[in-house]
Amino acid sequence: MQRRLHNLAELIDKARAANRRLLDIQRGRQGCAIETALWERISQPSLEEGRRTGAIRFGDKRVMALAGALCVALNTVIGFTNKSLRASVSQLLDGPYSAAQMTYDLRKLRLKGLVTRIPHTNSYTLTSEGIRFAITYTKLGQRVLPPLLAANQQPAPIGLQRALNTIENYVGNYLEHAKLKAAA
């Protein structure tokens, strides 16, 4: 990148693009719900651009680490490379994560429309759907599900325990009236 005065217009364009991406992230964090069609497109194997593309399954340890690494604002604003994202994912996985695994995951993200490659570089940025994917997977995996799954244990608030018992009773009554047997 040239830093001379005659390149000022190019530098201003790059700064504005980074600012737009930052604002997109902030908007995405406020309304990060994923509609059913996007959830299905992400979480199911599909045929994209004539190629079979694997699912990005919620709850998979590698996928959750990938979503968490994508949530890092700096990566999203200035873009990220295979190498920089791989370092973040490896740290979140607390174990090895090879360049081949990162390449495969980036390919899936790109074919699912969650990241785009910055022209003439080896860098990527998240799309608006990619931002919603990363934030939703991360929030559900770290903030929503752990308290719900631990709700039957004593430290859970009594209101949450009662709500889960009510749901369990309704499901049991529904199965009884439908003459369905509960799974063993």
N, C-alpha and C positions, 0 to 999 in steps of 0.2 A: 504494500500500500504506500503510495506516494504522499509525503507530508508537506509538499510545497503549496504555495498560495493558488497556483493555477489548478490544483486538484481539490479546492475547497468545496465545489459543488458536489463532487463524488463523496467526499467525507460527510457532508451534510445529509445526503441521501442515505448513506449507511447508518448514520446516527438516528435519522427519522425511522428507518426500518427497524432498528433495535428498539426504539421507543414504542412503535406499534406492536411489536411482539410482546413487550413487557405489559402493555395495556391489555392485550389479548389474554395473557396469563391471569391478570387481575380479574378480568371479566369471567374467565373460565372458573376461577376459584369461587366466585360468588354463585354461579349457576352451573354446577358441575354434573348435573344429572345426565345420565345417558339414556336416550330413548331406546325402546325395545329393539328397533331395527338395527341401530348401531351396536348394541350389546350382542345381538345374534351374529352380526357380520364379524365382529371381533372374536367372539368365543367359539365360533364354529369353523371347521375347515371349509375352504371355498376355492373356487376357480377364479383367479384374478389375472387379468391380462393374458389369458390362455395358459396360466400356470397354476398348478395345485399349490395352495397356500395353507399351511397348518394353522390351527387354532391358537389364539392367545388366551389361554384358560386362566380364569380367576382362581386364585388360591395356590397355583403352582409356585413353588418357592422362587424359581428363576424369573417368572413373569412378574411376581410381586416386587422383586429386587429391581427389575428393569423399570417398572412403573415408578418406583421410588426414586431411582436415579434420574428419570426423565422429569421429575417434579422439581429438581434443582433449578432455580430461576436463572442462574447464570448460563447453564446449558441451553435453556430455552430461548434466552434473549440473544446471545451471540452465536448460537449454533453449537453443535457438538460433532466430534469425529468418532469413528469406531474406537480409537484408542482412548479418548477422554471418557466416553460413556462406559467403556469396558472397565476402566479403573473404578468408576463409581459403583457399577453393578457388582464387581468382584468384592469390593469393600462391604456392600450390603449383604452379599451372600456369605461373607466370612469364609470364603474358600476360592478355589480356582475357577476361572471363567475364561475360556480360551478365545483367541481371535476368531476362530472358526464359528464358535457359538455366537459371538457378537455379530458376525457377518450374517449368519442365518437369522438371528432375531431382527436385525436391521432390515433385512429383505422382507420378512413378514410384516414389520411395521410399515414399510414403504408400500407394499402391495395392498395392505388393508387401508391405506390412505391416512395413516396416523403421523407419518413423517414425510417430508419432502427434501430432496437433495438440493442444496444451493448450487446453482449453475456454475460450472468451471472450478469447482472446489471438491474436496472430499468431506465437506461438512453437511450436516442435516439440521433442519428445524422442525419443530412440532407443528402440525396443522391445528386448527381449532378443535377438530374431533380428537386429535392426539392429546391435546391439553386436557380435554374432558375425560378421556380414557385414563390418563396417568393420575389425575387427581381423584377420580371416582374409585379406581382400583386401590389407590393408596389409602384414601379415607375409609373405605369399607374394610380393608384388610387390617388397618391399624387402630381405627377409632370406633367403628360400629360393631363389628363382629366379636372382638374379644370380650367386651362387657356383656353382650347378649349370650355368648357361649358360657360365660362364667356366672350367669344369672341364678342358677340353681344352688350356687355355693353361698355360704353365709354372708360374706361381705357385700353382696349385691343389695341394692336398695329394696325395701319391702314392696314398694309399688311395682318394681320390675318383676319381682318374684310372683306377685299376684297376677300381673298381666300375663305372664307365661303360663301360669296355672289355668287361667281363664281360656287361653288359646288351646291348651292341651285338652281341657274339658270339651270345648266346642268341636275339636277335631275328633275326639273319642265319640261324642254324640252323633256326629255326622256319619262316622264309619258304622256305628251301631244301627242307625236308621237306614243306611244304604245297604245293610247286611254284608258289609265288607269286613274281612278279618284284618286286624292290625298285623303289620309285618313283625316277624319274630326277631 
